């Protein structure tokens, strides 16, 4: 009997890879192994619809158990891999079972970074079950302190505020989402959250958490009922490290998403790939979707280089943030209707490398899609025209 294709990690990237393999005509044995009891699902709705009670697991699932069964995808739930032996092309599950593989995809994702142990009620948001636990705590009047002013913390703050919680956000840096957003949009986020009644504290450091309060190193005491830690994600590298694969801040791969071991690929949040000679990870829905599909194709022997343009989005209150490509020092700003802004990032030859937009609703989505097309054309652009809100972005594509 031929060895199966095996996917370790039944999250978004792993689930998309499994579905793609069947869509592309692979009919052999296919095994999808996950730590969680659920079928593959998308994570963005967890901090929004699931917390607010407007979405459930079915609403954010890539597919359910019936669909997996219909596609003859063997889903081994709540039975993680504990040992990988690339030299023998086999792995061992937590229940002791050994499985051979012909090709392997590591889509092990990550887990929420933890605060030091405390006496307080500290919650996290990475999995569906964590989202349900947090949702149960979000009642009108609940005093909630969020540690971390990145996307997870801010999206939770927006959802919790809409449910009537009293909100405080603590950020150690000088601005919100400072690692990934330009100052002008970080300032816009700050103003929006404060206008919604969120007490945002910048340049503050957490000292300790007690059952009914958070203490800052300044000595200030902030009464609270629940603490949510949104301090980043820890990639699940233990299996790759144990197996001797090359790792950095993630599992390192080549242009085809192949790891340092034969017949093993990596995709999603745990994958560290090279962009312009620098290794990076992308913790986004878009990356999980694109790399899951791409790794599946290369498991089938396509040998395709991964060259997708990267991007992300975040919805907070009734405004939307979208970004594509990479930020560069040369920036051009364009005002948008309703008080929004669109930023263009150019290289030394005036070619578009990235864009970032902040506007009411989903109104910036069209501009970002056009910017993505302009990035791929690599044509020089006029800074004056980019800054002019009356000049359509389409005229460059037409020309």
Buried (B, 14 or more C-beta within 10 A) or exposed (E): EEBBBBBBBBBBBBBBBBBBBBEEEBEEBBBBBBBBEBBBBBBBBBBBBBBBEEBEBEEBBBBBEEBBEEBEBBBBBEBBBBBBBBEEBBBBBBEEEEBBBBBBBBBBBBBBBEBEEBEBBBBBBBBBEBBBEBBEBBBEEBBBBBBBBBBBBBBBBBBBBBBEBBBBBBBBBEBBBBEBBBEEBBEBBBEBBEEBEBBBBBEBEBEBBEEEBBBBEEEEEBEBBBBBBBBBBEBBBEBBEEBEBBBEEBBBBBEBBBBBBEBBBBBBBBBBBEEEEEEBBBBBBBBBBBBBBBBBBBBBEEEBEBEEBBBBBBBBBEBBBBBBBBBBEEBBEBEBEEEBBBBBBBBEEBBBBBBBBBBBEEBBBEBBBBBBBBBEEEBEBEEEBBBEEEBEBEEBEEE
